[in-house]
Amino acid sequence: MPKMKTRKSAAKRFEITKKGKAKRAKSTFNHKLEKKAPDRKRGNSKTTGVSNADVKNVKEMIGA
């Protein structure tokens, strides 16, 4: 049986924690930041968890 290939696009976007949960970055933090409120920018700069329904798919894509 050949090895599973990692989907590089997913590997760049997601990270698996030690407890097996998946982390992702929040969206809308790349451009047009001057008209966004500081609270909104601060919140969007942090990471958040992937929904429980999608964790299985993320792990399969990363190969974890």
Secondary structure as the mmCIF struct_conf table of DSSP 4:
data_model
#
loop_
_struct_conf.conf_type_id
_struct_conf.id
_struct_conf.beg_label_comp_id
_struct_conf.beg_label_asym_id
_struct_conf.beg_label_seq_id
_struct_conf.end_label_comp_id
_struct_conf.end_label_asym_id
_struct_conf.end_label_seq_id
HELX_LH_PP_P HELX_LH_PP_P1 PRO A 2 THR A 6
HELX_RH_AL_P HELX_RH_AL_P1 LYS A 8 ARG A 13
STRN STRN1 PHE A 14 ILE A 16
TURN_TY1_P TURN_TY1_P1 LYS A 18 LYS A 19
BEND BEND1 GLY A 20 GLY A 20
STRN STRN2 ALA A 22 ALA A 25
BEND BEND2 SER A 27 THR A 28
BEND BEND3 ASN A 30 HIS A 31
TURN_TY1_P TURN_TY1_P2 GLU A 34 LYS A 35
BEND BEND4 LYS A 36 LYS A 36
HELX_RH_AL_P HELX_RH_AL_P2 PRO A 38 ASN A 44
TURN_TY1_P TURN_TY1_P3 SER A 45 SER A 45
BEND BEND5 LYS A 46 LYS A 46
STRN STRN3 THR A 47 GLY A 49
HELX_LH_PP_P HELX_LH_PP_P2 VAL A 50 SER A 51
HELX_RH_AL_P HELX_RH_AL_P3 ASN A 52 ILE A 62
TURN_TY1_P TURN_TY1_P4 GLY A 63 GLY A 63
#
